[in-house]
């Protein structure tokens, strides 16, 4: 009777999982990705919906040949690659590269810990390959290729050979450059604020201590609210200070209240990635 074939990424995981599943199962490793975009050409057709063209990854020919032989002898195939979009894509690429016969059932299983219970439960509750995760990984890979393949040669020509461009680092560099240009274009503008330390005629007790002083900030003059740059020179500030020297100050309405403030919730990944823009 044919065994059920379980394919994982790591040979070390394969040995452990084989012990947990026992007879009736054969566990093999894909050694990571088995297919990728070609190394020496773009491998993406922008005129055909950015359709990627894949080939067997260099050095993985023997691995793929071994998987092809194993799936032909299997009763069923369980794809137990890592539980993320890369693992989902690897599982899908295995189905494309290994030539699994139509009459052999293909299952996707995931587990987040390598324990007997977790592995056996995953095998008992398989699912289908999640094409949304596969498409997400393909989109990332295509973007990597389009940006890197197009921009890296420009860097070699204009800056230094051997430099690379990527979908993340290129955008990060642009943000840094734009910010630096803002800093360089900044024109300092002088402004002054006026504050006064005042004494209360009737000190109040606060936390067991007498408090008879407080600081006031000038925000209005001659019935006009002051903007940030209204006091633009030391001379103008000094003229106001001279007018205030020896003045009597009368407190208007004063109120003190406690306010509760909670921190903002953590950023979900998607809004966080949009925030820098």
Beta strands, then each sheet from edge to edge (+ up, - down):
strand 1: 4-8
strand 2: 25-29
strand 3: 35-37
strand 4: 44-45
strand 5: 51-52
strand 6: 54-56
strand 7: 76-79
strand 8: 105-108
strand 9: 195-206
strand 10: 209-217
strand 11: 220-221
strand 12: 224-225
sheet 1: 2+ 1+ 7+ 8+
sheet 2: 3+ 6-
sheet 3: 4+ 5-
sheet 4: 9+ 10-
sheet 5: 11+ 12-
end
